[in-house]
Amino acid sequence: MRSARAQTSFYQQPFGGAATYRLKTLETDANAIKAALLLNEETGEARYLADARLRYDAVRRHYLDPQVPLYSVYVFDDGARCTQVPHRFYASVNGLMIWNGLALARATGSAAYRADAVATAKAFATRMNDDRGIFADLQAENDVVAPLIEAMYGLARAGGEGGGVARAWIVRNAGAALANRKADGSFGRFFDGPAVGAATTSLQTNGGYALAVAAAALAPGGRVEPGAVRLYRFADRGNRQHWRALLRGGARARPVGRRRDVRLARRVAE
């Protein structure tokens, strides 16, 4: 059997790029695990499940934060060791690993995989928010949030431990995202505002659309409250420093101004 380190085998650039680069991303490995699990489910071939389990163990070893049950997205592999870039907690990879844990639990009957998934879901639902409990997507503009919504929705529908946390997180975030849409109804990167005035990409909007679908399935009678609109001002130097501190885990987000007509939220609620 190959070593665990060999299973984190996907460099971001061909052959690792320059000798000083050697970056690997969990986005690739986590998607590989999901693909293997889907192939196992479709074909019944045990080799796919075995590959998923081996790769999952390698991901836990190299990408899981040593202090909290969240996954950082980057490691540098120089051929001798994998060095984690700490605290890069992308929604995409944490969502994928929640999904993978739940799927492995179903495929193997092992409760340990589900426990991993629940721990990550709870940590993300409590640690990656602003002071209203709304997810603050501060890591990168290309962080794809839809996998996190899919995973939280799966946990909510499955029930049991963590199900209530996942359901509440989806409904709460959906309310904020719907209240902070653009005038044309599209979503921006930040669920809790401000609403984006410029054009947005699928990398930014996918999370909001996924939230709307998931929340409608979980709470079909839900409504967005007019008071849900929340604006943050990022321009001043002090506030930028505060958000950097939030990324390091040393502070909570603070709103610094709320001047907005709530007519948009009322239209959404109606």
BELJONOR-V290496 format. One record per pair of residues at least 6 apart in sequence whose ideal C-beta (glycine too) atoms are under 7 Angstrom apart, sorted by the first residue. I is the first residue (numbers start at 0). J is the second residue. Records with the same first field share a line. If there is no record, write none. Layout:
I = J + J
This chain:
3 = 56 + 57 + 60
4 = 57 + 81
6 = 53 + 54 + 57
7 = 23 + 28 + 57 + 58 + 61 + 74 + 76 + 81
9 = 23 + 27 + 28
10 = 16 + 21 + 22 + 23
11 = 22 + 23 + 24
12 = 20
15 = 21
21 = 75 + 76 + 77
22 = 73 + 75
23 = 74 + 76
24 = 72 + 73
25 = 58 + 62 + 70 + 72 + 92
26 = 72 + 91 + 92
28 = 54 + 58
29 = 58 + 92 + 95 + 96 + 99
30 = 95
31 = 54
32 = 51 + 54 + 55 + 99
33 = 95 + 98 + 99
35 = 47 + 50 + 51
36 = 51 + 99 + 102 + 103 + 106
38 = 47
39 = 47 + 48 + 51 + 106
48 = 106
51 = 103
52 = 103
55 = 99 + 103
58 = 96
61 = 74 + 81 + 83
62 = 70 + 71 + 74 + 83
63 = 70
64 = 71 + 85
67 = 122 + 126
68 = 118 + 119 + 122
69 = 88 + 93 + 119 + 122 + 123
70 = 88 + 92 + 93 + 96
71 = 83 + 84 + 85 + 86 + 87 + 88
72 = 87 + 89 + 92
73 = 84 + 87
74 = 81 + 82 + 83 + 84
75 = 82
86 = 246 + 247 + 248
87 = 138
88 = 127 + 138
89 = 138 + 142
90 = 136 + 142 + 144 + 147
91 = 142 + 143 + 146 + 147
93 = 119 + 123 + 147
94 = 146 + 147 + 149 + 150
95 = 146
96 = 119
97 = 116 + 119 + 120 + 150 + 154
98 = 146 + 149 + 150 + 153
100 = 112 + 113 + 115 + 116
101 = 113 + 116 + 153 + 154 + 157
103 = 112
104 = 110 + 112 + 113
116 = 154
117 = 160 + 161
120 = 151 + 154 + 161 + 164 + 165
121 = 161 + 164
124 = 164 + 168
127 = 134 + 135
128 = 134 + 135
129 = 135 + 191 + 252
130 = 251 + 252 + 253
131 = 191 + 229
132 = 171
133 = 171 + 172 + 175 + 190 + 191
134 = 172 + 190
135 = 189 + 252
136 = 142 + 144 + 188 + 189
137 = 242 + 245 + 246
140 = 188 + 202 + 203
141 = 202
143 = 202 + 205
144 = 205 + 206
145 = 205 + 206 + 209
148 = 169 + 206 + 209 + 210 + 213
149 = 209
151 = 165 + 168 + 169
152 = 169 + 213
154 = 161 + 162 + 165
155 = 162 + 165 + 166 + 169 + 217
166 = 217
169 = 210 + 213 + 214 + 217
170 = 214 + 217 + 218 + 221
172 = 190 + 210
173 = 210 + 211 + 214
174 = 223 + 224 + 227
175 = 190 + 191 + 227 + 229
176 = 186 + 190 + 207 + 210
177 = 211 + 223 + 267
178 = 223 + 227 + 228 + 264 + 267
179 = 187 + 190 + 191 + 192 + 193 + 194 + 228
180 = 186 + 194
181 = 187 + 194 + 195
185 = 199 + 204
186 = 204 + 207 + 208
187 = 194 + 195 + 199 + 203
188 = 203
190 = 207
191 = 229
192 = 228 + 229 + 230 + 231
193 = 230 + 231
214 = 221
222 = 268
223 = 264 + 267 + 268
224 = 268
225 = 261 + 264 + 265 + 268
226 = 261
227 = 264
228 = 259 + 261 + 263 + 264
229 = 254 + 257
230 = 256 + 257 + 258 + 259
231 = 254 + 255
232 = 238 + 255 + 256
233 = 239
238 = 255
241 = 250 + 253
242 = 252
244 = 250
245 = 251 + 252
